[in-house]
Amino acid sequence: MFESLSERLGGVFDRLTKQGALSADDVKTAMREVRVALLEADVSLPVARQFIKSVEGKATGAAVTKSVTPGQQVVKIVHDELIKMLAGEEAADALKIDNPPAPILMVGLQGSGKTTTTAKLAKRLKDREGKRVLMASLDTNRPAAMEQLQILGTQIGVDTLPIVKGESAVQIAKRAKQQATLGGYDVYMLDTAGRLHIDEVLMDEVQAVRDVANPRETLLVVDGLTGQDAVNVATEFDEKVGVSGVVLTRMDGDGRGGAALSMRAVTGKPIRFVGLGEKMDALETFEAERIAGRILGMGDIVALVERAQETLEQEQAERMAKRFQKGLFNMNDMKNQLEQMIKMGGMQGVMGMMPGMSKYAKQAEDAGLNDKTITHQIALINSMTKKERANPQILQASRKKRIAAGAGLEVSDLNKLLKMHRQMSDSMKKLSKMGKGGMMKQAMKMMGGKGGGAPDLANMDPAEVEAAAKAMGGKMPKGGMPGLGGALPPGLSGFGKKK
């Protein structure tokens, strides 16, 4: 999400921050590049013009040009304006789902991901807010559309309205309302039919369902990959049906993100959620501050922590923490760390949310730091016996051959894994000797100072970063990228590369 824009803006701001004093011409040149970057990211021309005009007005003032760190000041102004563009004048309120049963109407074109998004949102409401949710499919046109929602409901543990063939969308909506009231549900979600394009039949049906259900929220689901056409779709639906919020799907496949950047400015409607994959938990709230941070390479530590909490059970986390404090780290621990990374979105997903690391994501990919590498390492550990996992030091030539063959890999790959394990084990032992205070001190160094604000690994003293990285279990590769301890095991870059 936003990879190409983030990369372009990162290059512009790197040049700005490396300069000492900034003249008005320097700022104008940088803003021209920013405008080109926005247009290439498929941001609408009026929105890009307004954004640049607003930033230029603030960035050419005396407060910036005479500042001690003018480049950083310009970056802050761009960051604040990005937040304003993404969030509008007022922040989006939480979903209005008080006074049960609260109806949520899901609308959009066919193929935008309405049904999957309906299930994702239902799961989110059930798991995070403890709501009892009922889902109903009103799509009487698309073959097996009702059955699809029913299957998804079974997968996520959410009830669906029983299917009655021959009913119209309005009749199904009335039955869903009655069932939700009698069944004591907190929320009922109506998944309407879509069309390949906006037409009168589609709008008449959606309007009729809206009038019957009187929804608290009408969420428009649009495909982020359609770019500016998504903004046009949102405008038309809002004019004819009335939309309270937007959900952008397939944002994991869009490196540009122009639809997200233009949506609020053009339509005035908040983006409530973004879909980032096919899995049922791949739905994130759209928060302007965090998204702006990701675009400018500042990371999104909050999302990273939330994802870690969702994927790691508390008992397992406590057990691992106790082992690490004692300096214990065997192959089972390593396997848990690698599996945790996959659950959190893989190597690229984790790096994209870490402050200062997004600019290294492409570099890491080219160096062989990818999810395939992690999968191979897990396969090697699975190929070991219980005794070998607990005591990897017993692995000799014959055992190594057997393990490598079992995983379908080379002995050299296993040797790299063992080397990586030794490095991580040594780091755990060092950290256990430092105690909690020492760990916190090193963590603070990695987080860029005494606390508060986004960490700035890119502008830290390289010696400091390297010392902190080594203490946290990493090392400094040639490109200057610090290791990330358990999140990014050292030695991974050399694993699985072709001879």
N, C-alpha and C positions, 0 to 999 in steps of 0.2 A: 504494500500500500504506500503510495507516494514516493516510490524508490527513485524514479527519474527526476522528479521535482526536488527531492531532498538532495540528490547528488549535485544537481545544477546549482542550487542555492548554496550548498556547502562550499563549492568552489568559489563562488562570488564572495562569500563572507570570510573565507580563509584569506583571500587577497586583501580585503578591507582591514581585517584585524592585524595583519602583519605590517601594515603601514603605520607610521607614527601619527603625524598630523593629517587631518582630512580637509581638503578644500571642497567647496560646493560642487566643482566639476567632478571630483572623485565620486561624490555621492550620486550625481546625475548619471555618470557612466555606469556605476553599480546598479542603479535603479533601471537603466535601460536593459541590462542583462537580466534583472529580476523579471521585468515585464515579458521579455522573450521566453524566459523559463516558464512563466505562468501560462502564456499562450500555447506553448508546446505541451503543457500539461492539460490542455483542453479547457482552460478556464475561459469563460465568455469574455469578449473584448470589453464591454462596458464595465464589468466587475474588475478586470485587470487594470483598466485605466483609472478607475476610482481608487483602487488600492494603492497604485503607484503615486497618484496625486496626494493622497493622504500621508503616505510615508515620506515623500519628498518634502512636504511642508514642514514636517516635524524634524526631519533629519538634517536639514540645511540651516537650522537655527544655531545661534551662538552657543547654546548649552551643549550642543554636540561637537561642533567644530573646535571649540576650545576645551573640550573635556580631556581628562587625563587618558582615557581609553575610548576615543571616538568610535573606533570600529565596533567595539562591544556595545556602545550606546545605540548605534544603528541597528545592530542585530536585535537588541531589546525592543526597539521601536517596531521593527518588522514583526517580531514575535507578538507584540501587543495588538498590532493591526490585523494579524492573522486570526487571533482569537476573536477580535471584533467582527471580522468577516464571517467566521465560522459560526459564531454564537448569536450574532445580531445584537440589538440593543439590550435585550433581556435574555437571561438564561432560560432554557427549556424547563418547564415544570416536570415533576414526576408523572407517570401515567395516572389518570383519574380512575381509580378502581375501588373507591370507597363505596359504601352503601350497596352491598351485594343484592342480586347478581349484576355485575357491571359488564355491559356488552362492549366488545372491541370488534370493529369492522375492519377486515383486511381487504384492500382493493389493489388493483394494478393490472397490467397487461399480462397476457399469457406468456409463460416462459421466464417471468421475472423472478420466480422462486417464492411465490406467495404461500403455497402449501407447506414447503419446508420451513419457511420463516414463521408461519403460524405455529408449527410444532416446536421450533426453537424457543419462541417467546413463551409458549405455554410451559415448557420445561423450566425456563428461567423463573417464571412466576411461581411455579410449584416448589422448586428447589431453594430459591433465594428468599422468597417472601412468604412461603408456606400457604399459598392460595390453593383452593380447590378449583380446578379449571375444567371446563367442558368445551370440547372443540366440535364444530359442525361444518361440514362441507356443503356449500350451496352451489357447487359446480356440477350442473346437470348436463353439460355439453361435452367436456373432455372425457374420453374413455378412462375408466378406472380411477378418476380423480377422487371420488369418495372413498374407495378402497385404499388409496394411497395414504390419505389422512388417517384412516382407521389403523393401518399397519404402523404408521409413525406413532400414533397414540399408544399402541401396545408396547412399542420399543421404549418409550419414555415414561410409561406409567401414568398417562393422562387419559381420562374418559373421553369417548367420542359419541356423538349422537347416533343412535341406531339408524341404519340406512333403510329408507322406504322408497322403493322405486316408483316413478311416476309423479312425484311431488314437484311443485315449482319452487324456485328459490325463496319466494315470499312465504310459502307454506312451511318450508324447512326452517326458516328464520323464526316463525311463530312457534313452531314445535320446540325449537332450541330454547326460546325464551321461557316457555312453560316448563320444560324439563329442568332448566337451570334454577328456576324459582322453587319447584317442588323438591328438587334434589339437594338443595342447600349449597349450591355452588357459589363461590365468590366471584368468578369471572366466567363468561362464556364468549368464545371467539368464533366469529363467522368468516369462513374462508370463501369469498365470492368467486364467481367465474371470471375469466379474463378473455380478451380477444387479442388477435395479432396486431390490431390497431384500434384507435379510439373510434367508436361509431355510436349511433343513436340507440341501437339495441342494447349495447353494453351499458351505456349511461342510464337508460330507462330502468334496467333491471337493478343496477346498483342504487339508484335513487329510491326505487320502491322498497328495497330491503332496508335502506337507511331510515325511511319513514316508519317502517314497522318496528325496527329494533331501537331507534333513537339512541345510537351508540354514544358512549362517553368519549371514546377515542376512535377516530377513523385513520388508520395507518396505511399510507400508500407505499407499496413495495415496488421499488424500481431497480433495474439492473445497472450497476455502476459502470459496467463495460460499455454501455450505450453512450457514454459521454454527455454532451450537451443535450442530446435528445431526451435524456432522463429529466432534465430541467423542464423541457417543453411538456413532457407527459405530466409532470407534477403540477405545472401551471394549469393545464386543461382540467385535470381531475379536481383541483381545488376550486376552479370557477364553477364546475357543474355539479360537484358532489359535496365539496367542503372537506378539507383534509386537516387533521390536527397535528400530524407528524409524518416523517418520511423514514423508511428503512431502506438503506442501500445494500444490495446484495453483491456478491462476487468481488468484493473490494480487495480480496487477497490476490486476484488475478489482474488487478489494474495498477500498474506502476505510475500512472499519471494522476488520477484522482480529481480531475477537473470538475466532474459532476458534484462531488462533495464540496469543493471550494466555492462553486457558483450557486448551489441549491438555496442556501439560506438568503444570500444577497438578492437573488432574482425572485424567489417565491415568497420569502418572508416566513416560510414554514421550517420549524426545527428538524434537524436530522436526529431521530431518537436512537436508532441502532444501526450498526453496520455488520453485515454478514461476512465472515472471513474463512469460509470453508464449508464442506458438506456435513461435518459432524454436528450432532445436535447441541453441542455446547459452544459451537463456533459463532457466537453472537455477542458483540460487545456494545456497551453504551457508547454513544458518541459524545465525548466531552471535549469542548473546544480547546481548553488549556493543554490537555494531554495530546490531542492530535497535532496542535501547533508545535509542541515540543518534539514530537516524532518527525515532523516535516523538517525542522531545523536541526535535526541530529542531536537533540537534547535528551532523547530517550523517553521512556514512560515507565518509571520504576513502579508506580502504583499498579499499573496493569500487570507488570511482571510479578509483583507480590500477590495480587489477586489470583493470577493463574496458578502460582505455586500453591496457594492455600486450597484452591479447588482440586488440584491433582494429587496433593500429598496428604495422606491421612495423618491426624495429629499424633496418634500412637507411634506410627512409623517415624515421624519427624523427631519425636522425643527420643526414641530408641537410637536413631542415627546420631543425634546430637551428643548423647551420652558416650557413644563409641568414639566419636571424633574427639571429645574432650580427653579421653584416655589415650588418644593417639593410635587407635585401632582402625585399620582400613584394609579389608581384604577384597577379594574379587566379587563377593556378594554385594558389598557396599558400593563397589564401582558400578556394578550392573544396575543397582538402584538409582545411582546418579545419572547414568546414561538413559535409562528408561524414563526418569523424571524429565530430562531435557526433551525427549521425543513428545511426551504428553503436553509440555508447555509450549509446543509449537515448533520444535526442532531448533537447529543451530541458528538459522537465519531469523526465525521468530524471536528468539531470546536476544540475539545481538541487536536486532532492530529496536528493542525496548530498553537497551542499556545505554546510559548517557555516554555520548562521545564515540559509540561503537558502530553506529549505523553506516558511517563512511567506510568502515572496514569490512562490511558484509560481502561486497563483491570480491574484495581481495581475498577474504577467507574462502569463498566459493571456488575461486581460481586455484587456491592452494590445496584443495581437496577437503576443506572443512565443511562437510555437508552431512545430511541425515543418513545417506547411504553408508558413509564411513561408520557412523554410530551404530547402525543396524548390523554391520559386519562385526564390530567389536562385541556387541551383545551375543551374536551367534557364536563367536569364539568362546565366550564365557559359558554359554549354555552347553558347549561341547565338552566342558571339563566335568570331572566327577566332583562330588561334594567335598571330598578331601582336598582335591587340587584347588578348588575355589577358596577354601579356608586357609590353605598353605601353598600359595603359588610358588614359593621358593623351592618346592620339591620337583618342579617341572624340569626334566632333563630331555635329551634329544628324542628318545623314543616316545615319550608322552607328548612332546610338542608336535611330532609328526602326526600322531593319532588325533590330537585336538584340531590341528589345522585341516586335516583331511575331513574330519567330521563337520567342519564349518564350511568346507569347500573353498578354503583360502590357503595362502602360502605360510610357511613357517616364519618367514620374514615379517609377515603381518602380525603374527602372534608375538614375536620378539619386540615389535614396536609397542604392542599393547602392554606387555610386561614392563617395558621401560617406563611407559606412561604411568603404570600402577606404582612403580617404585618411587617416581617423582612425587606423585600425589600422597603416597604413604609417608614419605619424608616430610612433606609439608604439613601433614596432619600432626606428626610428632612434634614439629617445631611449634605449631600453634598450641598444642596441649601444654607445652612447657611455658608458653607466654602467659597462660591464664586468660580469663575473660577480659581483663583490662587491656592486655596487650593485643588481643584479637580486635577489640573495639577501636584501639588506636590505629591499627593497620587498616581496618575497614574505613575509618574516617579519612585516612589518607587517600584511599581509593575513591572515596566519595567526594573528594575535592575540597577538603578544609574542615572547618569547625562545625559545619552543619548549616542547613538552610540553602535554598537555591539549587539549581541543577548542577550536577558535577560536570567538570570541564576537563576530562582526561587529555583532550587534545592540546590544552595549553598548560598542563602541569610540567614541572621540571622532569625531564626524562629519567634522571637518576632516581627521583622520588617514586615515579610510576613503577620503574623496574624493581625497586626495593619492595614496594608494596605488593606488586604482582607476585614476586618470588615468595613473599611471606604468605600470600593468599593461595599459593599452589600453582602459580603460572610462571611464564618466562616471557621475555621480550623478543619476539621474532624480528627479522630484518626490517619489516615494514613499520615497526614502532608500535605494534598493537599489543597492549598488555594482556596477559593471561587472566582468566576469570575464575580461578579456583575450581570448585566443584561444578560450576556452570559451564566452564569451557576448559576441559582437562588439557594440560600441557602435553605436547607431543602429538596431538591429534592431526596437525598439519602434515606430518610425514606419513600418516597411515593410509594404506590402500592406494598409494600413487603407483602409476605404471612404471615398471623398471625401464 
